[in-house]
């Protein structure tokens, strides 16, 4: 009897067209492997986010993922966890985690997200 892979939950901004596109691209790349990912739209869910220990403002500015052990990881750790579940994306997950790449990518990531939130008037 094979052990079923436990699901992870991705908390994403369903009001963000780029975030929706990223989700669609992930699901295409993951194929059937993507069935072990639950997607939770954070739009209008501030109370629920607080109940599970996620700051609603941070949820807008950083990706959050709840892993199989119910731990919440955010920002690049969330991307690494999510990408490491898809064979095609595993090398990218490894690359993101490199000490030389990680701080630069983190700064770029926050700059892009903050710019998007300012443009949409949500920052």
ROSE-4610 file (N, C-alpha, C; in Angstrom, 1 decimal, always signed):
// ROSE-4610
residu = [X/X/X/X/X/X/X/X/X/X/X/X/X/X/X/X/X/X/X/X/X/X/X/X/X/X/X/X/X/X/X/X/X/X/X/X/X/X/X/X/X/X/X/X/X/X/X/X/X/X/X/X/X/X/X/X/X/X/X/X/X/X/X/X/X/X/X/X/X/X/X/X/X/X/X/X/X/X/X/X/X/X/X/X/X/X/X/X/X/X/X/X/X/X/X/X/X/X/X/X/X/X/X/X/X/X/X/X/X/X/X/X/X/X/X/X/X/X/X/X/X/X/X/X/X/X/X/X/X/X/X/X/X/X/X/X/X/X/X/X/X/X/X/X/X/X/X/X/X/X/X/X/X/X/X/X/X/X/X/X/X/X/X/X/X/X/X/X/X/X/X/X/X/X/X/X/X/X/X/X/X/X/X/X/X/X/X/X/X/X/X/X/X/X/X/X/X/X/X/X/X/X/X/X/X/X/X/X/X/X/X/X/X/X/X/X/X/X/X/X/X/X/X/X/X/X/X/X/X/X/X/X/X/X/X/X/X/X/X/X/X/X/X/X/X/X/X/X/X/X/X/X/X/X/X/X/X/X/X/X/X/X/X/X/X/X/X/X/X/X/X/X/X/X/X/X/X/X/X/X/X/X/X/X/X/X/X/X/X/X/X/X/X/X/X/X/X/X/X/X/X/X/X/X/X/X/X/X/X/X/X/X/X/X/X/X/X/X/X/X/X/X/X/X/X/X/X/X/X/X/X/X/X/X/X/X/X/X/X/X/X/X/X/X/X/X/X/X/X/X/X/X/X/X/X/X/X/X/X/X/X/X/X/X/X/X/X/X/X]
num = [1/1/1/2/2/2/3/3/3/4/4/4/5/5/5/6/6/6/7/7/7/8/8/8/9/9/9/10/10/10/11/11/11/12/12/12/13/13/13/14/14/14/15/15/15/16/16/16/17/17/17/18/18/18/19/19/19/20/20/20/21/21/21/22/22/22/23/23/23/24/24/24/25/25/25/26/26/26/27/27/27/28/28/28/29/29/29/30/30/30/31/31/31/32/32/32/33/33/33/34/34/34/35/35/35/36/36/36/37/37/37/38/38/38/39/39/39/40/40/40/41/41/41/42/42/42/43/43/43/44/44/44/45/45/45/46/46/46/47/47/47/48/48/48/49/49/49/50/50/50/51/51/51/52/52/52/53/53/53/54/54/54/55/55/55/56/56/56/57/57/57/58/58/58/59/59/59/60/60/60/61/61/61/62/62/62/63/63/63/64/64/64/65/65/65/66/66/66/67/67/67/68/68/68/69/69/69/70/70/70/71/71/71/72/72/72/73/73/73/74/74/74/75/75/75/76/76/76/77/77/77/78/78/78/79/79/79/80/80/80/81/81/81/82/82/82/83/83/83/84/84/84/85/85/85/86/86/86/87/87/87/88/88/88/89/89/89/90/90/90/91/91/91/92/92/92/93/93/93/94/94/94/95/95/95/96/96/96/97/97/97/98/98/98/99/99/99/100/100/100/101/101/101/102/102/102/103/103/103/104/104/104/105/105/105/106/106/106/107/107/107/108/108/108/109/109/109/110/110/110/111/111/111/112/112/112/113/113/113/114/114/114/115/115/115/116/116/116/117/117/117/118/118/118/119/119/119/120/120/120/121/121/121/122/122/122/123/123/123]
x = [+0.9/+0.0/+0.9/+0.7/+1.6/+0.9/+1.8/+1.4/+1.0/-0.1/-0.6/+0.2/+0.6/+1.3/+0.3/+0.7/-0.1/-0.2/-1.3/-1.5/-0.8/-0.4/+0.1/-1.0/-1.0/-1.9/-1.1/-1.5/-0.8/-1.8/-1.4/-2.2/-1.8/-2.7/-2.3/-3.3/-2.9/-3.7/-4.6/-5.8/-6.7/-7.2/-6.8/-7.1/-6.0/-5.0/-3.8/-3.7/-3.8/-3.8/-2.5/-1.4/-0.1/-0.1/-0.6/-0.7/-1.5/-2.6/-3.5/-2.8/-2.1/-1.3/-0.2/+0.5/+1.5/+0.9/-0.3/-1.0/-1.3/-1.8/-2.2/-0.9/+0.2/+1.4/+1.9/+1.9/+2.3/+1.5/+0.1/-0.7/-0.5/-0.1/+0.2/+1.5/+2.5/+3.8/+3.7/+2.8/+2.7/+1.9/+1.0/+0.1/-0.6/-0.6/-1.3/-0.7/+0.6/+1.3/+0.8/+0.1/-0.5/-1.7/-2.2/-3.4/-3.2/-1.9/-1.6/-1.4/-1.9/-1.7/-3.1/-3.5/-4.7/-4.4/-5.2/-5.0/-6.1/-5.7/-6.6/-6.4/-7.5/-7.5/-7.6/-6.7/-6.7/-7.6/-8.1/-9.0/-10.1/-10.2/-11.3/-11.2/-10.1/-10.0/-9.1/-9.1/-8.2/-8.4/-9.6/-9.9/-9.3/-9.6/-9.1/-7.5/-6.9/-5.5/-4.9/-5.5/-5.0/-5.2/-6.4/-6.6/-5.6/-5.0/-3.9/-2.5/-2.4/-1.1/-0.4/-1.2/-0.6/-1.1/-0.1/-0.5/-1.1/-2.3/-2.9/-2.1/-1.4/-0.6/+0.6/+1.2/+2.3/+1.8/+0.6/+0.0/-0.1/-0.3/-0.4/+1.0/+2.0/+3.3/+4.3/+3.9/+4.7/+3.8/+4.3/+3.6/+3.7/+2.7/+2.7/+2.2/+2.8/+2.4/+2.4/+1.4/+1.3/+1.8/+2.8/+3.4/+2.6/+3.1/+2.4/+2.4/+3.3/+3.3/+2.5/+1.8/+1.0/+1.8/+3.1/+3.9/+3.7/+3.7/+3.6/+5.0/+5.3/+6.6/+6.2/+7.1/+6.7/+7.9/+7.6/+8.5/+9.2/+10.5/+11.3/+11.2/+11.1/+10.9/+9.6/+8.6/+7.3/+7.5/+8.2/+8.4/+9.2/+10.3/+11.1/+10.3/+9.5/+8.6/+7.7/+7.1/+6.1/+6.8/+7.9/+8.6/+9.3/+9.7/+10.4/+9.5/+8.2/+7.2/+7.0/+7.6/+7.5/+8.9/+9.0/+10.3/+11.0/+10.2/+10.7/+11.2/+10.6/+11.0/+12.0/+12.3/+13.3/+14.6/+15.2/+16.5/+16.3/+15.2/+15.0/+14.8/+14.1/+14.0/+15.4/+16.2/+17.6/+18.4/+18.2/+18.9/+18.5/+17.2/+16.7/+17.3/+17.5/+18.0/+19.5/+20.2/+21.6/+21.9/+22.9/+23.2/+23.5/+24.1/+24.5/+23.2/+22.3/+21.2/+20.0/+19.8/+18.7/+18.5/+19.5/+19.2/+18.9/+19.5/+19.3/+17.9/+17.5/+16.2/+15.1/+15.4/+14.4/+14.2/+15.2/+15.1/+14.3/+14.6/+13.9/+12.4/+12.1/+10.8/+10.0/+10.5/+9.8/+9.6/+10.6/+10.4/+9.3/+9.2/+8.2/+6.8/+6.7/+5.4/+4.9/+5.8/+5.4/+5.0/+5.7/+5.3/+3.9/+3.6/+2.3/+1.2/+1.5/+0.5/+0.3/+1.3/+1.1/+0.3/+0.6/-0.1/-1.6/-1.9/-3.3/-4.0/-3.2/-3.7/-4.0/-3.3/-3.5/-2.4/-1.4/-0.3/-0.5]
y = [-1.2/+0.0/+1.2/+2.1/+3.3/+4.4/+5.2/+6.3/+7.5/+8.0/+9.2/+10.4/+11.2/+12.5/+13.5/+14.0/+15.0/+16.3/+17.0/+18.2/+19.4/+20.4/+21.6/+22.7/+23.8/+24.9/+26.1/+26.7/+27.9/+29.0/+30.0/+31.2/+32.3/+32.5/+33.4/+34.6/+35.6/+36.8/+36.6/+36.2/+36.0/+37.3/+38.4/+39.7/+40.2/+39.4/+39.8/+38.9/+39.6/+38.8/+38.1/+38.6/+38.0/+36.7/+36.8/+35.7/+34.5/+34.9/+33.9/+33.2/+34.0/+33.5/+32.5/+32.9/+32.1/+30.7/+30.8/+29.6/+28.7/+29.3/+28.5/+27.9/+28.6/+28.1/+26.9/+27.1/+26.0/+24.8/+24.9/+23.8/+23.1/+23.8/+23.2/+22.4/+23.0/+22.3/+21.1/+21.2/+20.1/+19.0/+19.2/+18.2/+17.5/+16.1/+15.4/+15.6/+15.9/+16.2/+17.4/+18.3/+19.5/+19.2/+18.0/+17.7/+17.6/+17.6/+17.6/+19.1/+20.0/+21.4/+22.0/+22.6/+23.3/+24.8/+25.5/+26.9/+27.7/+28.6/+29.4/+30.9/+31.5/+32.9/+33.7/+34.6/+35.3/+36.6/+36.9/+38.1/+38.0/+39.0/+39.2/+38.1/+37.5/+36.5/+36.9/+38.1/+38.6/+37.9/+37.7/+37.0/+35.6/+34.9/+33.5/+33.5/+34.4/+34.5/+34.7/+35.6/+35.9/+34.6/+33.9/+32.7/+31.6/+31.6/+30.6/+31.1/+32.4/+32.9/+33.6/+34.1/+34.8/+36.3/+37.2/+38.6/+38.9/+39.5/+39.7/+40.7/+41.7/+42.5/+41.8/+40.9/+40.1/+39.1/+38.6/+37.7/+38.3/+39.7/+40.4/+40.6/+40.7/+41.1/+39.9/+38.7/+37.5/+36.3/+35.4/+34.1/+33.3/+32.7/+31.8/+30.4/+29.4/+28.0/+27.3/+26.5/+25.6/+24.2/+23.7/+22.4/+21.2/+20.1/+18.8/+18.7/+19.3/+19.3/+20.5/+21.2/+22.4/+23.6/+23.6/+24.8/+25.8/+27.0/+28.1/+28.6/+28.6/+29.2/+30.3/+31.3/+32.4/+32.8/+33.8/+34.4/+33.3/+33.3/+32.4/+31.0/+30.8/+29.4/+28.8/+29.6/+29.1/+28.7/+29.6/+29.2/+27.9/+27.8/+26.6/+25.4/+25.4/+24.3/+23.9/+24.9/+24.7/+24.2/+24.8/+24.3/+23.0/+22.6/+21.4/+20.2/+20.4/+19.3/+19.0/+19.8/+19.5/+19.3/+18.1/+17.7/+18.8/+19.4/+20.4/+21.6/+21.9/+23.1/+22.9/+21.7/+21.4/+22.1/+22.1/+22.8/+24.3/+24.9/+26.3/+26.5/+25.6/+25.7/+25.6/+24.7/+24.6/+26.0/+26.5/+27.7/+28.9/+29.0/+30.1/+30.0/+28.8/+28.6/+28.9/+29.1/+29.4/+30.7/+30.6/+31.8/+33.1/+32.9/+34.1/+34.6/+33.8/+34.2/+34.7/+34.0/+34.2/+35.7/+36.4/+37.8/+38.7/+38.5/+39.3/+39.1/+37.8/+37.5/+38.0/+37.9/+38.4/+39.9/+40.6/+42.1/+42.4/+41.7/+41.9/+41.5/+40.4/+39.9/+41.0/+41.5/+42.5/+43.8/+44.2/+45.4/+45.2/+44.1/+43.8/+43.8/+43.1/+43.0/+44.3/+45.1/+46.4/+47.3/+47.3/+48.1/+47.7/+46.4/+45.9/+46.4/+46.3/+46.7/+48.2/+49.0/+50.5/+50.8/+50.2/+50.4/+50.1/+49.1/+48.7/+49.4/+50.3/+51.0/+50.2/+49.0/+48.1/+48.1/+49.1/+49.1/+50.3]
z = [+0.0/+0.0/+0.0/-1.0/-1.1/-0.2/+0.4/+1.3/+0.4/+0.6/-0.2/+0.3/-0.7/-0.4/+0.3/+1.4/+2.1/+1.3/+1.4/+0.7/+1.4/+0.6/+1.2/+0.8/+1.5/+1.1/+0.8/-0.4/-0.9/-0.7/+0.1/+0.3/-0.7/-1.7/-2.8/-2.9/-3.6/-3.8/-5.1/-4.9/-6.0/-6.7/-6.1/-6.7/-7.6/-7.7/-8.5/-9.8/-10.9/-12.2/-12.4/-11.9/-12.0/-11.1/-10.0/-9.0/-9.6/-10.2/-10.8/-12.0/-12.8/-13.9/-13.4/-12.3/-11.7/-11.3/-10.7/-10.2/-11.4/-12.5/-13.7/-14.3/-14.3/-14.9/-14.0/-12.7/-11.8/-12.0/-12.1/-12.3/-13.6/-14.7/-15.9/-15.8/-15.2/-15.0/-14.1/-13.0/-12.0/-12.6/-13.5/-14.0/-12.9/-12.9/-11.8/-10.5/-10.5/-9.2/-8.5/-9.2/-8.6/-7.8/-7.8/-7.1/-5.6/-5.2/-3.7/-3.2/-4.0/-3.6/-3.5/-2.3/-2.2/-2.3/-3.1/-3.3/-2.5/-1.7/-0.9/-1.2/-1.7/-2.1/-0.8/-0.5/+0.7/+0.7/-0.5/-0.6/+0.3/+1.2/+2.2/+3.3/+3.5/+4.5/+5.7/+6.0/+7.1/+8.4/+8.8/+10.1/+10.1/+9.0/+8.9/+8.9/+8.2/+8.1/+9.6/+10.3/+11.7/+12.5/+12.3/+13.1/+12.9/+11.8/+11.5/+11.6/+12.1/+12.4/+11.2/+10.2/+9.1/+9.2/+9.2/+9.2/+7.8/+7.8/+6.5/+5.6/+6.1/+5.3/+4.7/+5.5/+5.0/+3.9/+4.1/+3.1/+1.8/+1.7/+0.4/-0.2/+0.7/+0.2/+0.1/+0.6/+0.6/+0.4/-0.4/-0.6/+0.7/+1.1/+2.3/+1.9/+2.5/+2.2/+3.6/+3.8/+5.0/+4.5/+5.1/+4.7/+5.3/+5.0/+5.4/+6.9/+7.6/+9.1/+9.7/+8.9/+9.3/+9.7/+9.3/+9.5/+8.4/+8.7/+7.7/+7.3/+6.1/+5.6/+4.6/+4.5/+3.6/+2.7/+1.9/+0.9/+0.1/+0.0/-0.8/-0.3/+1.0/+1.5/+1.0/+0.9/+0.3/-1.1/-1.9/-3.3/-3.5/-2.6/-2.7/-2.4/-1.3/-1.0/-2.1/-2.7/-3.8/-5.0/-5.4/-6.6/-6.5/-5.3/-5.1/-5.3/-5.4/-5.6/-7.0/-7.9/-9.4/-9.9/-10.6/-11.1/-11.9/-12.8/-13.7/-13.0/-11.8/-11.1/-10.0/-9.7/-8.6/-8.8/-10.0/-10.1/-9.8/-10.1/-9.8/-8.3/-7.7/-6.2/-5.5/-6.1/-5.5/-5.7/-6.9/-7.3/-6.4/-6.2/-5.3/-3.9/-3.4/-2.1/-1.9/-3.0/-2.8/-2.1/-1.1/-0.3/-1.1/-2.3/-3.1/-3.8/-4.3/-5.0/-4.1/-3.0/-2.2/-1.8/-1.2/-0.8/-1.9/-3.1/-4.2/-4.7/-4.8/-5.3/-4.3/-3.0/-2.0/-2.2/-2.4/-2.6/-3.9/-4.9/-6.2/-6.0/-5.4/-5.1/-4.4/-3.3/-2.5/-3.3/-4.1/-4.9/-5.9/-6.6/-7.6/-6.9/-5.8/-5.1/-4.6/-4.0/-3.4/-4.6/-5.7/-6.9/-7.3/-7.4/-7.8/-6.9/-5.6/-4.6/-4.6/-4.8/-4.9/-6.1/-7.3/-8.5/-8.3/-7.6/-7.4/-6.2/-5.5/-4.4/-3.2/-3.1/-1.9/-0.9/-1.1/-0.1/+0.8]
